[in-house]
């Protein structure tokens, strides 16, 4: 089969399409003929340093959508021809290929009204946002939240989900993207390059701070974000933790939540792994009803993926980029 091949760690910008073996589904797995794959920062980040479990050439791409072509032993809840979307185990070969295998209990059925391109925009960014808001922060109507990088994938989905849940949504984004993030549901937008987001949040909340922060930027940004939290406030972090010990105070208690969506594959916890399917089913239904935008801004070929990942690494991308696979 054809696939976009990573020849060694650190060489993701030099990836080329080549031939490799077609995978075979094991017990509890399905073989999917790929139709689309999502691009995410985790692709170039893991490819830069590599993962010990990888053998080279490796195939990147954690988000996949396509048609089931073969069922592994013991799979009786799916059939050949089903349209599915899924988040892959990043320690195994990914979805920038004609075929891939994945566990049957983590995939979601794509409604006929939804394209493969729209469906595959959801898993990594969308499920991360959903997990952070509803499984970690347990947001409630009337709460306030600061969502960083609102023009990106995680931020864009989080804005929509938080607004629909009845929250006051503040987000950070460059000024040219303020109209965009407000179209997704943000009540306020802060230009992180020109404004101090902590000062702005405190002004907007009359000195109280926000109930929640979702940070997918980096450790330094998360550490600063703690200063914007209200009494009993909570922060969910993805790209690096704040200094919890330095911010534990009796008079201003806070909660800290790590979000690591992809690690569930190696957890051995079947029930937790099934949350990938649950989140996929919920978000696909929202897309079907027209209450959730998939944020797709650009489609590329497999050959164009390295250049598109380079754009992602420079943080110049709005929404989602999707690779279509024929």
LOKOL-847306 format. One record per residue (C-alpha): residue number from 1; x, y, z. Coordinates in steps of 0.001 Angstrom, whole numbers, plus 500000, padded with zeros to 6 digits. Layout:
REM residues N
ATOM     k     east    north       up
ATOM   NUM        X        Y        Z
...
This chain:
REM residues 326
ATOM     k     east    north       up
ATOM     1   500000   500000   500000
ATOM     2   501007   503624   499608
ATOM     3   501827   505654   502717
ATOM     4   503642   508804   503791
ATOM     5   506830   507442   505325
ATOM     6   508873   508880   508181
ATOM     7   512343   507420   507669
ATOM     8   513739   508415   511073
ATOM     9   513015   510682   514024
ATOM    10   513376   514370   513282
ATOM    11   512854   513889   509536
ATOM    12   509145   514692   509271
ATOM    13   509714   517612   506883
ATOM    14   511391   515173   504462
ATOM    15   508602   512561   504438
ATOM    16   507754   511061   501037
ATOM    17   504979   508787   499785
ATOM    18   506235   505246   499277
ATOM    19   505224   501584   499415
ATOM    20   504899   499564   502609
ATOM    21   503104   496459   503875
ATOM    22   499332   496512   504256
ATOM    23   498380   495888   507903
ATOM    24   496373   492858   509056
ATOM    25   493695   493235   511751
ATOM    26   494306   491315   514990
ATOM    27   491754   490156   517555
ATOM    28   489348   492990   518339
ATOM    29   490577   495174   515468
ATOM    30   489218   496329   512116
ATOM    31   491038   497124   508884
ATOM    32   490000   500496   507473
ATOM    33   490514   501723   503939
ATOM    34   491450   505316   504655
ATOM    35   489596   508216   503056
ATOM    36   490890   511123   505147
ATOM    37   493344   511873   507957
ATOM    38   493581   514887   510238
ATOM    39   496731   516914   510861
ATOM    40   497596   517750   514474
ATOM    41   500543   519266   516368
ATOM    42   501105   515905   518060
ATOM    43   502260   514584   514675
ATOM    44   505310   516801   514290
ATOM    45   505980   516910   518043
ATOM    46   506241   513131   518401
ATOM    47   508058   512827   515075
ATOM    48   510731   515259   516226
ATOM    49   511945   513061   519073
ATOM    50   510408   509768   518049
ATOM    51   508711   507173   520269
ATOM    52   510652   504086   521443
ATOM    53   507882   501732   520256
ATOM    54   508217   502879   516638
ATOM    55   509949   500944   513892
ATOM    56   511099   502881   510853
ATOM    57   509892   503771   508370
ATOM    58   506988   504916   510532
ATOM    59   503605   506368   509526
ATOM    60   502217   509406   511372
ATOM    61   498608   510555   511728
ATOM    62   496424   509901   514795
ATOM    63   493087   510957   513244
ATOM    64   491561   508661   510646
ATOM    65   488313   508150   508736
ATOM    66   487367   505589   506146
ATOM    67   485475   502399   505344
ATOM    68   485858   499089   507180
ATOM    69   487317   496540   504778
ATOM    70   488007   493588   507074
ATOM    71   487042   492467   510585
ATOM    72   489475   490931   513024
ATOM    73   488598   487917   515134
ATOM    74   485923   488584   517741
ATOM    75   484536   491756   516152
ATOM    76   480753   491427   515870
ATOM    77   479546   495015   516415
ATOM    78   480708   496264   513011
ATOM    79   480416   495103   509429
ATOM    80   482406   495507   506242
ATOM    81   481402   498733   504510
ATOM    82   480698   500763   507668
ATOM    83   481925   504376   507526
ATOM    84   483977   505108   510651
ATOM    85   486182   507705   512314
ATOM    86   488726   507085   515062
ATOM    87   491693   508273   517110
ATOM    88   494701   505974   516717
ATOM    89   497233   504708   519231
ATOM    90   500229   506971   518583
ATOM    91   502680   504217   519547
ATOM    92   501540   502305   516446
ATOM    93   501466   503148   512748
ATOM    94   499143   505992   511869
ATOM    95   496702   507083   509218
ATOM    96   498698   508855   506503
ATOM    97   498255   505715   504417
ATOM    98   495827   503784   502218
ATOM    99   494986   501388   505067
ATOM   100   495264   501183   508827
ATOM   101   494000   498986   511652
ATOM   102   492426   500161   514888
ATOM   103   490578   498778   517896
ATOM   104   486890   498163   517215
ATOM   105   485664   499513   520566
ATOM   106   487119   503004   520054
ATOM   107   485649   503883   516641
ATOM   108   482480   505822   515824
ATOM   109   480047   505401   512941
ATOM   110   479896   508369   510547
ATOM   111   476329   509338   509571
ATOM   112   475724   509337   505813
ATOM   113   475164   513109   505871
ATOM   114   478685   513797   507151
ATOM   115   481732   513648   504887
ATOM   116   484935   511823   505794
ATOM   117   486728   515197   505778
ATOM   118   484384   516737   508334
ATOM   119   484333   513625   510522
ATOM   120   488108   513279   510709
ATOM   121   488481   516852   511948
ATOM   122   487005   515770   515288
ATOM   123   489087   513150   517119
ATOM   124   492341   514643   518415
ATOM   125   491277   518273   518803
ATOM   126   487554   517765   519363
ATOM   127   487764   514870   521804
ATOM   128   490513   516680   523728
ATOM   129   488280   519728   524134
ATOM   130   485300   517585   525136
ATOM   131   487314   515563   527653
ATOM   132   488785   518702   529204
ATOM   133   485447   520479   529577
ATOM   134   483121   517669   530609
ATOM   135   485303   514901   532101
ATOM   136   487915   517080   533823
ATOM   137   486526   520559   534528
ATOM   138   482866   519481   534778
ATOM   139   481703   522845   533461
ATOM   140   478260   524126   534417
ATOM   141   475862   526723   533063
ATOM   142   476730   530180   534373
ATOM   143   480464   529460   534747
ATOM   144   483166   531515   533052
ATOM   145   486134   530108   531151
ATOM   146   489343   531333   529543
ATOM   147   490207   529228   526478
ATOM   148   493649   529825   525045
ATOM   149   494436   529659   521313
ATOM   150   490797   529941   520307
ATOM   151   491556   529960   516584
ATOM   152   493222   526554   516769
ATOM   153   491644   523116   516731
ATOM   154   491267   522399   520459
ATOM   155   490391   526011   521204
ATOM   156   487859   526263   518395
ATOM   157   485973   523170   519497
ATOM   158   486181   524188   523157
ATOM   159   484671   527613   522440
ATOM   160   481671   526032   520722
ATOM   161   481124   523395   523401
ATOM   162   481520   525830   526301
ATOM   163   479181   528415   524794
ATOM   164   476492   525819   524107
ATOM   165   476825   524679   527733
ATOM   166   475938   528197   528891
ATOM   167   479349   529567   529868
ATOM   168   480780   533043   529437
ATOM   169   483700   532426   527084
ATOM   170   486900   534473   526956
ATOM   171   489603   533442   524510
ATOM   172   493061   534482   523361
ATOM   173   493756   534903   519658
ATOM   174   495616   537250   517345
ATOM   175   493579   540325   516443
ATOM   176   493013   539153   512860
ATOM   177   491203   536091   514241
ATOM   178   488917   537915   516684
ATOM   179   485934   537909   514332
ATOM   180   486511   534202   513694
ATOM   181   486578   533154   517357
ATOM   182   483531   535301   518101
ATOM   183   481694   533571   515257
ATOM   184   482347   530310   517119
ATOM   185   480794   531700   520295
ATOM   186   483472   533599   522204
ATOM   187   482088   536529   524184
ATOM   188   485465   538262   524498
ATOM   189   488741   537951   522597
ATOM   190   492160   539040   523898
ATOM   191   495127   539650   521592
ATOM   192   497820   537654   523396
ATOM   193   500556   539513   521490
ATOM   194   499467   543004   522528
ATOM   195   497590   542513   525823
ATOM   196   498273   540917   529191
ATOM   197   495559   538274   529336
ATOM   198   495598   538063   533146
ATOM   199   494983   541799   533503
ATOM   200   492277   541691   530840
ATOM   201   490509   538758   532507
ATOM   202   490601   540471   535877
ATOM   203   489133   543614   534391
ATOM   204   486362   541668   532651
ATOM   205   485487   539751   535843
ATOM   206   485742   542736   538196
ATOM   207   488760   541226   539907
ATOM   208   487246   537802   540596
ATOM   209   488906   535773   537839
ATOM   210   487426   532961   535748
ATOM   211   486070   529637   536987
ATOM   212   488024   527607   534435
ATOM   213   491041   527808   532139
ATOM   214   491803   525492   529226
ATOM   215   495441   525792   528171
ATOM   216   496854   523989   525146
ATOM   217   499804   526345   524586
ATOM   218   502757   525518   526870
ATOM   219   503944   525260   530471
ATOM   220   504793   528962   530782
ATOM   221   501365   530024   529549
ATOM   222   499627   527572   531878
ATOM   223   501642   528849   534833
ATOM   224   500609   532422   534088
ATOM   225   496987   531361   533572
ATOM   226   496707   530241   537196
ATOM   227   496773   533929   538164
ATOM   228   493513   534438   536252
ATOM   229   491583   531790   538221
ATOM   230   488814   532611   540668
ATOM   231   488357   531068   544117
ATOM   232   487954   527291   543637
ATOM   233   488964   527785   540006
ATOM   234   490225   524956   537823
ATOM   235   492774   524682   535031
ATOM   236   493007   521890   532460
ATOM   237   496375   521753   530725
ATOM   238   497548   519835   527677
ATOM   239   500985   521047   526584
ATOM   240   502657   521453   529982
ATOM   241   501633   521809   533639
ATOM   242   501630   524938   535765
ATOM   243   503581   524903   539013
ATOM   244   500916   523438   541269
ATOM   245   503020   523491   544450
ATOM   246   503730   527199   544131
ATOM   247   500015   527937   543753
ATOM   248   498498   525846   546527
ATOM   249   496970   528275   549033
ATOM   250   494380   527849   551759
ATOM   251   492789   531219   551042
ATOM   252   492511   530671   547258
ATOM   253   492090   526922   546551
ATOM   254   492513   525704   542959
ATOM   255   492311   522433   541034
ATOM   256   494713   521169   538367
ATOM   257   493754   518678   535634
ATOM   258   496033   516958   533141
ATOM   259   494543   516115   529743
ATOM   260   496351   513409   527761
ATOM   261   493829   511985   525305
ATOM   262   496085   509605   523382
ATOM   263   497581   507826   526372
ATOM   264   494308   505974   526995
ATOM   265   495216   503437   524283
ATOM   266   498042   502065   526403
ATOM   267   496158   502216   529691
ATOM   268   494669   498727   529493
ATOM   269   491427   500284   530717
ATOM   270   488673   499147   528322
ATOM   271   486040   501426   529876
ATOM   272   488228   504504   529534
ATOM   273   489168   503559   525960
ATOM   274   485476   503397   525066
ATOM   275   485135   507088   525969
ATOM   276   486781   507791   522603
ATOM   277   483792   506159   520926
ATOM   278   481354   507935   523251
ATOM   279   482821   511355   522545
ATOM   280   482889   510631   518835
ATOM   281   479241   509589   518801
ATOM   282   478182   512720   520711
ATOM   283   480157   515140   518560
ATOM   284   479126   513525   515274
ATOM   285   475500   513901   516323
ATOM   286   476143   517592   517010
ATOM   287   477681   518004   513555
ATOM   288   474723   516168   512020
ATOM   289   472300   518534   513770
ATOM   290   474289   521584   512667
ATOM   291   475204   522671   516196
ATOM   292   478961   522054   515872
ATOM   293   481304   523365   513181
ATOM   294   484141   521028   512198
ATOM   295   486564   523932   511621
ATOM   296   487945   522509   508360
ATOM   297   489873   525294   506635
ATOM   298   492088   523424   504177
ATOM   299   492431   520075   502409
ATOM   300   495783   518678   501234
ATOM   301   497125   515532   499588
ATOM   302   499448   513085   501342
ATOM   303   502359   514612   499434
ATOM   304   501477   518037   500838
ATOM   305   501271   516916   504493
ATOM   306   504907   517766   505444
ATOM   307   504524   521382   504298
ATOM   308   501180   521643   506083
ATOM   309   502701   520251   509310
ATOM   310   505410   522888   508990
ATOM   311   502678   525538   508934
ATOM   312   501145   524002   512050
ATOM   313   504501   524066   513832
ATOM   314   504793   527802   513136
ATOM   315   501328   528395   514661
ATOM   316   500066   530135   511529
ATOM   317   497055   527863   511012
ATOM   318   493416   528597   511766
ATOM   319   491035   525689   512289
ATOM   320   491815   522232   510899
ATOM   321   493841   520895   507955
ATOM   322   492751   517546   506517
ATOM   323   494611   515170   504197
ATOM   324   492375   513407   501690
ATOM   325   493387   509900   500699
ATOM   326   492339   508264   497442
